[in-house]
Amino acid sequence: MSSEYLVLTLGAAVAGVYVFRDVIFGTSSKAPPVVTSNSKAAVEGGGDPRDFVARMKAGKKRLVIFYGSQTGTAEEYAIRIAKEAKSRYGLASLVCDPEEYDFENLDSVPENCAVIFVMATYGEGEPTDNAVQLMQNLEDPDFNFSKGEHRLDGLKYVVFGLGNKTYEHYNFIARKTDEKLEEMGATRLGPRGEGDDDKAMEEDYLEWKEQMWPALAEALGVEEGAGGDTQDFVVTEETHPIEKVFLGELSARALNKTRGIHDAKNPYPAPIVTSRELFRVGGERNCVHIELGIEDSGIHYQHGDHVGVWPTNPEIEVNRLLCSLGLWDRRNTTINIVSLDPMLAKVPFPVPTTYETVLRHYIDISAVAGRQTLGILSKFAPTDDSKQKMVKLATDKDHYHNVVAEGCLRLGQVLQYVTGHDILAESTPDNTTLWAIPFEVIVSCIPRLQPRYYSISSSPKYHPKSIHVTAVVLKYESVGTAGVPARWVYGVGSNLLLNLQYATTSGHEKLVEPLLMEGEKLERAHVPLYAIDGPRGAYNANSVYKVPIHVRRSTFRLPTNPRTPVIMIGPGTGVAPFRGFVQERVALAERTIAKHPESGISDWGTMWLFYGCRGANEDFLYKEEWPKYSEVLGDKFQMHVAISREGPRKPDGSKIYVQDLLWEQREKIRDALADKKGYVYVCGDAKNMSKAVEAVLMRILGEANGGSAAVEGQKELNMLKEKSRYLTDVWS
């Protein structure tokens, strides 16, 4: 037997002994491993796999953690809570997707246990898809638990919510969960936590958990220190046939080239049919229009849906971490990863793979480094000085904010910063200090790289074979501080699309720094380049580039009856879904006119589009298309454009925006909403625009009812929302 196979066998044996140590050596003083719901096994010894209480008892779990998650973030926080419960108090947890369990026995959770709810709010104060049934059970007074009542007396619970304060219904689901549990007699342990994604979700979580843990420990009668510092994974270097090694493929089907349904678990590598720049060429901003082919893919979409684009990390960050972790020369080494506690910490990406692949395709090394992560990694600092700097960043909230958060430092940049290296220089093994961080710690600390979602800007009736994406390329300047100079920061997803646009239109060999303005210093820019050819060149077939995608359904839909008036407000790229809306109506109008040439669409309701941009020749999106749609729809399509840096101003000299145009058309808007039961759609900025639009609509509706915006207007707007006649697709 060769030495490499001997090492492999020994490693597997050690991992096996660790996993089954309680069985081999008897009862351990440490808590049993945490179990998650994605285990396909039912309760040990048989039983109902949807009975979470039975699973808790069978596995001796004192905590059950339910997460309502739409993008994976709430699930990440649920797993973090489970890990910390184990390491601090020796408490074992069951981490559950609520969609996979029934809640009739929520009133049967043992007295020495607690239930933790990690709940994200989605859309207009809605539960995430996987938490719909849970919320219905909590809110329905006719839903009886196992003891025959809608009561949860004696139940101990914890709530942490994930939301965004720029949205009207901030953390609505977490608050509703807390309210209903309290009404049913349950007892909350510690304060309700509310994380704000618009500011600092991580800081909100860290502050909350330090108040929550003591309350939970006291209620459950446990003491800190009962757990232990245990690792989640074992990483081993192995030899595998290269065709069995994942080099960035997102699913086993993609690796094996087998057909199947394309969804979030098996994204489709969509070829780029065409792409172009939508803003003025040579300007300081970019907006990418890309058309993704879906013919013969089995993918279907509707107007208003979102497309998830699966990005990769930019090469500069991949190389930075390869150098910092001492993996530059072993970047292509094949590794396998085994979870030591598979029910708590499943391996978050397919294996076997390579070091480079993990950093490029699978984990989010492009996000701003979290304070808790820096604390974990501080023990591996190469010098006393760098350790002190790392600990200060991890423990001093203000210092972390000034250096890391304001400086937008990614993990690799933080490792360079605390060791005194220039974060603007491209990393090499010679100019980078080595950190002896075990790779399993990196995998455990850094979350999975998630898809970036964009509103689809086309209609399947108009473009059945392609999905269109309209994306402003994210680029902003960080705040400079001592030791961290100001520099350009680039969004991962939109800059990948920009790379693909340049490669598609110019050829890969001509891909240059596309965002540099005249006089810009190159060392402050480092426009990110990506490995756009994909794993094994799978995303580049004869210079036809591809990008992995999947479709996420939305409720952002036109009314089915075209006689219903529609009011669309979408400045900037907020117009993206409305391009699809208008195309949807154009396609229907063409068929209607062909079938009924005399009456045509005379009885249709009007579509109003309120759009805003900076300049008519700078960033007026799809300027050449709207007149063509008008040729078909006639006066049933009316577009009003606010050009903020050109054209007319208000009497006081201030700029005119979409909400001002809305007020100018107040009589028609009032008639469309009050008399003709019209629908309102808002897409774009949640922080300012959507709130300003709501204020104007409340004023219009309030005056229509002979009252004020604050009272009658608010009442009417709430009524529109309740009847799903006021829908938003906004972001901060």
C-alpha positions in Angstrom: 0.0 0.0 0.0 1.4 3.4 -1.0 2.1 6.0 1.6 -0.7 8.3 0.3 -3.3 5.6 0.6 -2.0 4.7 4.1 -2.5 8.4 5.1 -6.0 8.4 3.6 -7.0 5.2 5.4 -5.6 6.5 8.7 -7.4 9.8 8.3 -10.7 8.1 7.6 -10.3 5.9 10.6 -9.5 8.8 12.9 -12.6 10.7 11.6 -14.7 7.6 12.1 -13.5 7.1 15.7 -14.2 10.8 16.4 -17.8 10.6 15.1 -18.6 7.4 17.0 -16.5 8.1 20.1 -19.5 7.9 22.4 -20.4 4.4 21.1 -16.9 3.1 21.3 -15.7 4.6 24.5 -19.0 5.0 26.4 -20.9 8.1 27.4 -19.0 11.3 26.8 -19.1 14.3 29.1 -19.6 16.5 26.0 -22.9 17.1 24.4 -23.9 14.8 21.6 -23.6 16.2 18.0 -26.2 18.6 16.8 -28.7 17.2 14.2 -30.1 19.2 11.3 -33.2 18.4 9.4 -31.5 17.7 6.1 -30.7 14.2 7.4 -32.8 11.8 5.4 -33.0 9.4 8.3 -36.1 9.5 10.4 -36.2 9.2 14.2 -33.8 6.6 15.4 -35.6 3.3 15.7 -38.3 4.4 13.2 -41.1 6.9 13.6 -42.4 10.0 11.9 -39.6 12.0 10.3 -41.8 15.2 10.6 -42.0 14.8 14.4 -39.2 17.2 15.7 -40.0 16.5 19.4 -39.4 12.8 18.9 -36.1 13.6 17.2 -35.1 15.9 20.0 -35.8 13.2 22.6 -34.1 10.4 20.6 -31.0 12.5 20.1 -31.0 14.2 23.5 -31.2 17.6 22.0 -32.2 20.4 24.3 -32.6 23.1 21.7 -34.5 23.0 18.4 -33.8 25.9 16.0 -36.2 26.7 13.2 -35.1 29.1 10.5 -37.2 31.0 8.0 -34.8 31.7 5.2 -35.2 32.9 1.6 -31.5 33.4 0.6 -29.7 31.2 3.1 -28.7 34.0 5.6 -31.2 33.0 8.3 -30.0 29.4 8.0 -26.4 30.5 8.5 -27.3 32.3 11.7 -29.3 29.3 12.9 -26.2 27.1 12.5 -24.0 29.7 14.2 -26.4 29.7 17.2 -26.3 25.9 17.3 -22.5 25.9 17.2 -22.2 28.4 19.9 -24.7 26.6 22.1 -22.5 23.5 21.9 -19.1 25.3 22.4 -20.3 27.5 25.3 -22.7 25.4 27.2 -22.5 21.8 25.8 -26.0 22.1 24.5 -27.0 19.9 21.5 -29.4 21.3 19.0 -31.7 20.2 16.2 -31.5 22.8 13.4 -34.7 22.6 11.3 -36.2 23.8 8.1 -39.7 24.4 9.3 -41.1 23.2 5.9 -40.0 19.7 6.8 -41.8 19.4 10.1 -45.3 19.5 11.6 -46.1 21.8 14.5 -49.0 20.0 16.3 -46.6 19.0 19.0 -45.0 22.3 19.6 -46.8 22.3 23.0 -45.0 19.0 23.8 -41.4 20.3 23.9 -39.9 19.1 27.2 -39.7 21.6 30.0 -35.9 21.5 30.1 -35.6 22.5 26.4 -36.1 25.6 24.4 -37.2 26.5 20.8 -35.3 29.2 18.9 -36.8 30.9 15.9 -34.5 32.7 13.4 -36.9 34.4 11.1 -36.3 36.6 8.0 -39.0 38.9 6.6 -39.5 38.7 2.9 -41.3 41.1 0.4 -44.2 43.0 1.9 -43.9 41.7 5.4 -44.3 38.1 4.3 -42.8 34.9 5.7 -40.1 33.2 3.6 -41.4 30.4 1.5 -40.2 27.7 3.9 -41.9 29.4 6.9 -45.4 29.9 5.5 -47.0 26.9 7.2 -45.3 27.6 10.5 -46.7 31.2 10.5 -50.2 30.0 9.5 -50.2 27.5 12.5 -49.1 30.2 14.9 -51.6 32.8 13.7 -54.7 30.5 13.2 -56.7 30.5 16.4 -58.5 27.4 15.2 -55.2 25.4 14.9 -55.0 23.2 17.9 -51.8 21.7 19.2 -51.5 18.1 20.5 -53.2 18.9 23.8 -56.3 20.2 22.0 -55.8 23.9 22.5 -54.2 26.8 20.7 -51.9 27.3 23.8 -48.2 27.0 24.4 -48.0 27.4 28.1 -44.6 26.5 29.5 -42.8 26.7 26.2 -39.5 28.5 26.4 -38.5 30.3 23.2 -35.9 32.7 21.6 -36.5 34.9 18.6 -33.9 36.6 16.3 -35.2 38.4 13.2 -33.5 39.4 10.0 -34.8 42.5 8.2 -34.0 45.8 6.6 -35.1 49.1 8.1 -35.5 50.7 4.7 -38.6 48.5 4.2 -41.9 49.4 5.7 -42.4 46.0 7.4 -39.1 45.8 9.2 -38.7 42.4 10.9 -42.4 42.0 10.7 -42.3 38.2 10.8 -40.0 38.0 13.8 -42.2 40.4 15.7 -45.3 38.5 14.7 -43.7 35.2 15.8 -42.9 36.8 19.2 -46.3 38.3 19.5 -48.2 35.1 18.8 -46.0 32.9 21.0 -46.5 35.3 23.9 -50.3 35.4 23.3 -50.3 31.6 23.6 -48.6 31.6 26.9 -45.0 30.9 25.9 -42.1 32.5 27.7 -39.4 34.4 25.8 -35.8 34.0 27.0 -33.9 37.3 26.7 -34.8 40.1 24.4 -36.1 39.6 20.9 -33.2 40.2 18.4 -33.6 42.3 15.3 -30.9 42.4 12.7 -30.8 45.3 10.2 -29.3 44.3 6.9 -29.3 48.0 5.8 -26.8 48.9 8.6 -24.9 46.1 10.3 -26.7 42.8 10.7 -23.6 41.2 12.2 -23.3 43.8 14.9 -26.9 43.6 15.7 -26.5 39.8 16.1 -23.4 40.0 18.2 -25.0 42.6 20.6 -28.2 40.5 20.9 -26.6 37.1 21.6 -24.6 38.4 24.5 -27.9 39.3 26.2 -29.7 36.2 25.1 -27.2 33.5 26.2 -27.2 34.3 29.9 -31.0 34.3 30.0 -31.2 31.0 28.1 -28.5 29.4 30.3 -30.3 30.4 33.5 -33.6 29.1 32.3 -32.1 25.7 31.2 -29.8 25.4 34.2 -26.5 25.2 32.3 -23.2 27.0 32.9 -20.7 28.5 30.4 -17.6 26.4 29.8 -19.5 23.1 29.7 -18.8 22.7 26.0 -15.5 22.7 24.1 -13.7 24.2 21.2 -14.3 21.5 18.6 -13.8 21.7 14.9 -16.5 21.0 12.3 -14.5 19.5 9.4 -11.5 17.5 8.6 -9.7 18.4 5.3 -7.4 15.8 3.7 -5.3 16.0 0.6 -6.2 13.0 -1.6 -5.8 11.6 -5.1 -8.9 11.2 -7.3 -9.5 10.9 -11.0 -9.7 14.4 -12.3 -13.1 13.8 -13.9 -14.5 13.1 -10.4 -13.1 16.3 -8.9 -15.4 19.4 -8.7 -13.6 22.3 -10.2 -16.5 24.8 -9.8 -19.4 22.8 -10.9 -22.4 23.6 -8.8 -24.0 20.2 -8.8 -23.3 16.5 -9.4 -25.4 16.7 -12.6 -23.2 19.5 -13.9 -20.0 17.5 -13.2 -21.4 14.3 -14.7 -23.1 16.2 -17.6 -26.5 14.5 -17.0 -29.8 16.2 -17.7 -32.2 17.2 -14.9 -34.4 20.0 -13.6 -32.5 23.3 -13.4 -33.1 25.2 -10.1 -31.1 26.6 -7.2 -29.6 23.2 -6.6 -28.7 22.6 -10.2 -28.2 26.0 -12.0 -28.3 26.2 -15.7 -25.2 27.5 -17.6 -27.1 29.9 -19.8 -25.3 31.1 -22.9 -25.1 34.9 -23.4 -27.0 35.6 -26.6 -26.2 39.2 -26.7 -25.0 42.0 -24.4 -24.5 45.7 -24.6 -23.7 48.8 -22.5 -26.9 50.9 -21.7 -25.2 54.0 -20.3 -23.3 56.5 -22.3 -20.0 54.9 -23.5 -17.1 56.6 -21.8 -19.2 57.8 -18.8 -18.3 57.2 -15.2 -20.9 54.5 -14.7 -21.8 51.2 -16.4 -25.1 49.5 -16.9 -25.1 46.0 -18.4 -27.9 44.6 -20.6 -27.4 40.8 -21.0 -29.7 38.3 -22.7 -29.4 34.7 -21.4 -30.5 31.9 -23.6 -32.8 29.3 -22.1 -33.9 27.4 -25.2 -34.2 23.6 -24.5 -33.2 24.2 -20.9 -36.6 23.4 -19.3 -36.5 26.8 -17.6 -39.7 28.8 -17.6 -40.2 32.3 -16.2 -42.9 34.9 -15.9 -42.8 38.6 -16.1 -41.8 40.0 -12.7 -39.7 37.0 -11.7 -36.1 37.2 -10.5 -33.1 35.5 -12.0 -30.3 34.2 -9.7 -26.9 34.6 -11.2 -24.2 32.5 -9.5 -21.0 34.5 -9.3 -17.4 33.6 -8.6 -14.9 35.6 -6.6 -12.5 37.9 -8.4 -9.1 36.5 -9.1 -7.3 39.1 -7.0 -9.1 38.0 -3.9 -8.6 34.3 -4.7 -4.8 34.8 -5.1 -4.6 37.0 -2.0 -6.0 34.2 0.2 -4.0 31.5 -1.5 -0.8 33.5 -0.6 -1.9 34.3 2.9 -2.8 30.7 3.7 0.4 29.3 2.2 -1.5 27.4 -0.6 -0.1 29.2 -3.6 1.9 26.1 -4.7 -0.8 23.7 -3.7 -3.7 25.6 -5.2 -4.6 22.7 -7.5 -4.2 20.0 -4.9 -7.3 17.8 -4.6 -8.9 17.8 -1.2 -11.7 16.0 0.5 -13.7 17.5 3.4 -15.5 15.4 6.0 -17.9 16.8 8.6 -17.1 15.6 12.1 -20.7 16.5 13.0 -22.6 15.9 9.8 -26.0 16.8 11.2 -24.8 20.2 12.4 -22.2 21.3 9.9 -22.7 19.6 6.5 -20.0 20.3 4.0 -21.4 23.4 2.2 -20.2 22.5 -1.3 -19.5 19.5 -3.4 -16.3 17.4 -2.8 -13.7 16.3 -3.7 -12.4 19.6 -5.0 -9.3 21.8 -4.8 -8.1 24.7 -2.6 -8.3 27.1 -5.4 -11.8 26.0 -6.4 -13.2 26.5 -2.9 -11.8 30.0 -2.8 -12.9 30.9 -6.3 -16.4 29.3 -6.6 -17.8 28.1 -3.3 -17.2 30.4 -0.3 -17.8 34.2 0.0 -14.3 35.6 0.4 -15.5 38.9 -1.2 -17.8 39.9 1.7 -16.6 42.4 4.4 -14.8 40.3 7.0 -17.0 39.7 10.1 -15.9 40.6 13.6 -16.6 37.2 15.0 -14.6 35.6 12.2 -11.6 37.8 13.0 -11.8 36.7 16.6 -11.7 33.1 15.7 -8.7 33.6 13.3 -6.8 35.8 15.8 -5.3 32.7 17.5 -3.5 31.9 14.2 -1.8 35.3 13.9 1.9 34.9 12.8 3.3 37.4 15.3 2.3 38.9 18.6 1.8 42.3 17.0 -0.5 41.0 14.3 -2.4 39.1 17.0 -2.9 42.2 19.1 -4.2 44.1 16.0 -6.5 41.2 15.1 -7.9 40.9 18.7 -8.5 44.7 18.8 -10.5 44.5 15.5 -12.5 41.6 16.9 -13.3 43.1 20.3 -13.4 46.9 19.7 -16.7 47.6 17.9 -15.8 51.2 17.0 -12.3 50.3 15.8 -13.7 47.5 13.7 -16.2 49.8 12.2 -13.6 52.5 11.3 -11.1 50.1 9.8 -12.9 47.1 8.4 -16.5 48.2 7.8 -15.8 51.7 6.5 -12.7 50.4 4.7 -14.8 47.5 3.1 -12.0 45.1 3.9 -12.3 41.5 2.8 -10.7 38.7 4.8 -7.6 38.5 2.7 -7.1 42.3 3.0 -7.5 42.1 6.8 -4.8 39.5 7.0 -2.5 41.7 5.0 -3.5 44.8 7.0 -2.6 43.5 10.4 0.7 42.1 9.2 1.7 45.5 7.8 1.4 44.8 4.1 0.0 47.0 1.3 -3.6 46.0 0.6 -3.4 47.7 -2.7 -0.6 45.5 -4.0 -1.4 42.4 -5.9 -0.4 39.4 -3.7 2.5 37.1 -4.3 4.1 34.5 -2.0 7.1 36.8 -1.7 5.1 39.9 -0.4 2.6 38.1 1.8 3.0 36.9 5.4 1.9 33.3 5.9 -1.0 32.6 8.3 -1.1 29.0 9.5 -4.9 28.8 9.5 -6.2 25.2 9.0 -8.3 25.1 5.9 -11.1 23.5 7.8 -11.3 26.6 9.9 -11.7 28.7 6.8 -14.5 26.5 5.5 -16.2 26.7 8.9 -15.9 30.5 9.2 -16.8 31.7 5.7 -20.4 31.2 4.4 -21.2 29.8 1.0 -21.1 32.2 -1.9 -24.8 32.9 -2.8 -26.5 33.9 -6.0 -27.1 37.5 -6.8 -30.7 38.2 -7.8 -31.9 40.6 -10.5 -35.4 41.5 -11.7 -36.0 40.0 -15.1 -36.4 42.7 -17.6 -38.2 40.7 -20.3 -41.5 38.9 -20.9 -41.7 35.2 -21.9 -44.5 36.1 -24.4 -42.1 38.6 -26.1 -38.8 36.7 -25.5 -39.7 33.0 -24.9 -36.1 31.8 -25.5 -34.2 34.2 -23.4 -34.1 36.0 -20.0 -33.0 39.6 -20.0 -31.0 41.2 -17.2 -30.5 44.9 -16.6 -27.8 45.6 -14.0 -26.0 48.8 -12.9 -22.4 47.9 -12.1 -21.7 48.4 -8.5 -18.6 50.6 -7.8 -18.1 52.9 -4.9 -15.2 54.5 -2.9 -14.4 53.2 0.5 -13.7 55.5 3.5 -10.0 56.0 4.0 -8.5 55.6 7.4 -5.0 55.4 8.9 -3.3 52.4 7.2 -6.3 51.7 4.9 -6.3 54.1 2.0 -9.5 54.9 0.2 -10.0 52.8 -2.9 -12.6 51.6 -5.4 -14.8 48.7 -4.2 -16.6 46.6 -6.7 -19.7 44.4 -6.4 -19.2 40.8 -7.1 -22.2 39.9 -9.3 -22.5 43.0 -11.4 -18.8 43.2 -12.1 -18.8 39.6 -13.2 -21.6 40.6 -15.7 -19.4 43.5 -16.9 -16.5 41.1 -17.4 -18.8 38.9 -19.5 -20.1 41.8 -21.5 -16.6 42.9 -22.4 -15.5 39.4 -23.2 -18.6 38.9 -25.4 -18.3 42.2 -27.3 -14.6 42.6 -27.4 -13.0 39.2 -27.1 -11.4 37.9 -23.9 -7.9 39.1 -25.0 -9.1 42.7 -25.1 -10.6 42.7 -21.6 -9.1 45.8 -19.9 -9.8 48.0 -16.9 -13.2 49.1 -18.1 -14.2 51.4 -15.2 -11.2 53.7 -15.0 -11.9 57.3 -15.5 -9.4 59.6 -17.1 -6.6 60.4 -14.6 -7.6 57.6 -12.3 -4.6 55.9 -10.5 -4.5 52.3 -11.5 -3.3 51.1 -8.1 -6.5 52.5 -6.5 -8.7 50.6 -8.9 -7.8 47.0 -9.6 -11.0 46.4 -11.5 -11.8 42.8 -10.7 -11.2 40.1 -13.3 -12.9 36.7 -13.1 -12.2 33.2 -14.3 -15.1 33.5 -16.8 -14.2 30.4 -18.8 -15.7 28.4 -15.9 -14.7 25.0 -14.7 -12.9 23.0 -17.4 -13.8 25.8 -19.8 -17.5 24.8 -19.5 -18.6 28.4 -19.7 -16.8 29.3 -22.9 -17.8 27.4 -26.0 -16.2 28.9 -29.1 -16.3 32.4 -27.5 -19.9 32.0 -26.5 -19.8 32.7 -22.8 -22.2 31.2 -20.2 -23.2 32.0 -16.7 -25.0 29.7 -14.2 -28.5 30.8 -13.4 -31.9 29.8 -11.9 -35.3 31.5 -11.7 -36.9 32.5 -8.5 -40.7 33.0 -8.6 -42.2 36.3 -7.6 -45.7 37.7 -6.9 -44.8 40.9 -8.7 -47.4 40.3 -11.5 -49.7 42.3 -13.7 -53.4 41.9 -13.1 -54.8 39.2 -15.3 -57.5 41.5 -16.7 -56.0 44.0 -19.2 -58.9 46.4 -18.5 -57.4 47.1 -15.1 -55.3 50.3 -15.1 -51.6 49.9 -14.1 -49.3 52.5 -12.5 -45.6 51.6 -12.6 -43.0 53.7 -10.8 -39.4 52.7 -11.5 -36.5 55.2 -11.9 -33.1 53.9 -12.9 -32.8 50.1 -13.1 -36.1 50.0 -11.2 -37.6 50.1 -14.7 -36.3 46.6 -15.4 -39.4 44.6 -14.5 -41.6 47.2 -16.1 -39.9 46.6 -19.4 -41.1 43.0 -19.0 -44.6 44.2 -18.0 -44.9 46.4 -21.1 -43.6 43.6 -23.3 -46.2 41.3 -21.8 -49.0 43.7 -22.7 -47.6 44.4 -26.1 -47.6 40.7 -27.0 -51.1 40.3 -25.7 -52.2 43.5 -27.6 -50.8 42.2 -30.9 -52.8 39.0 -30.6 -55.9 40.8 -29.5 -55.7 43.3 -32.4 -55.1 40.5 -34.9 -58.2 38.6 -33.6 -60.4 41.7 -33.2 -59.2 44.3 -35.6 -62.2 46.6 -35.2 -62.4 46.9 -31.4 -58.8 46.0 -30.7 -57.7 47.2 -27.2 -60.1 50.1 -26.9 -61.5 48.8 -23.6 -58.1 48.2 -22.0 -56.9 50.1 -19.0 -54.0 52.6 -19.3 -50.5 51.6 -18.3 -48.6 54.6 -16.8 -44.8 54.3 -16.5 -43.1 57.0 -14.3 -39.4 56.8 -15.0 -36.4 58.8 -13.9 -32.8 59.2 -14.9 -29.9 61.7 -14.8 -29.6 62.7 -18.4 -31.4 62.0 -21.7 -28.2 61.0 -23.4 -26.5 59.6 -20.4 -28.5 56.9 -18.6 -32.0 56.8 -20.2 -32.5 53.1 -20.2 -34.1 51.5 -23.3 -34.8 55.0 -24.7 -35.2 53.7 -28.2 -37.6 50.9 -27.3 -40.5 52.8 -25.5 -41.7 54.5 -28.7 -42.0 51.1 -30.4 -44.2 49.8 -27.6 -46.3 52.9 -27.9 -46.9 52.2 -31.6 -48.8 49.0 -30.5 -50.4 50.2 -27.3 -51.3 53.7 -28.5 -52.7 55.9 -25.7 -53.0 52.8 -23.5 -49.3 53.3 -22.6 -48.2 56.7 -21.2 -44.7 57.3 -20.1 -43.6 60.2 -17.9 -39.9 60.9 -17.5 -38.1 62.9 -14.9 -34.6 63.9 -16.0 -33.0 65.2 -12.8 -29.9 66.9 -14.2 -31.5 68.4 -17.3 -34.8 70.0 -18.2 -37.3 71.9 -16.1 -37.0 72.4 -12.3 -39.5 73.2 -9.6 -40.2 76.8 -8.8 -37.7 76.7 -6.0 -35.0 75.4 -8.3 -35.0 71.8 -6.9 -34.8 68.8 -9.2 -37.9 67.0 -10.4 -38.2 63.3 -9.5 -40.8 60.5 -10.3 -42.9 61.4 -7.2 -43.3 64.9 -8.6 -44.5 63.6 -11.9 -46.9 61.4 -10.0 -48.4 64.4 -8.3 -48.7 66.3 -11.6 -50.9 63.4 -12.9 -52.9 63.2 -9.6 -56.3 63.5 -11.0 -55.8 60.6 -13.5 -54.0 58.5 -10.7 -56.9 59.2 -8.3 -59.4 58.1 -11.0 -57.4 55.0 -11.8 -57.2 53.9 -8.2 -60.4 55.0 -6.7 -62.9 54.4 -9.5 -61.2 51.8 -11.8 -59.6 49.6 -9.1 -56.1 50.1 -10.6 -52.8 48.6 -9.4 -49.6 50.3 -8.3 -46.1 48.8 -8.7 -43.0 50.4 -7.3 -39.5 49.1 -8.1 -36.1 50.6 -7.1 -34.6 52.4 -4.2 -36.2 51.5 -0.9 -34.5 54.1 1.3 -35.8 57.3 -0.4 -37.7 56.9 -3.6 -40.3 54.3 -2.5 -41.0 56.3 0.7 -41.4 59.5 -1.3 -43.8 57.8 -3.7 -45.9 56.5 -0.8 -46.1 60.0 0.6 -47.4 61.4 -2.7 -49.9 58.5 -3.1 -51.2 59.0 0.4 -51.7 62.7 -0.3 -53.6 61.9 -3.5 -55.8 59.3 -1.9 -56.3 61.4 1.2 -57.6 64.4 -0.8 -59.8 62.1 -2.9 -61.6 61.1 0.3 -61.8 64.6 1.7 -59.2 64.1 4.3 -55.5 64.2 5.0 -52.6 62.1 3.8 -51.8 61.0 7.4 -55.2 59.6 8.1 -57.5 58.9 5.1 -54.5 58.6 2.7 -52.7 56.1 4.9 -55.9 54.1 5.4 -56.5 53.9 1.6 -52.9 52.9 0.9 -53.1 50.2 3.5 -56.2 48.9 1.8 -54.4 48.8 -1.5 -51.6 46.8 0.1 -54.1 44.4 1.8 -55.7 43.7 -1.5 -52.4 43.2 -3.2 -53.0 46.3 -5.4 -49.9 48.0 -4.2 -46.8 45.9 -4.8 -43.1 46.7 -4.5 -39.8 45.2 -5.6 -37.4 47.5 -3.8 -33.9 47.3 -2.4 -31.5 49.4 -0.3 
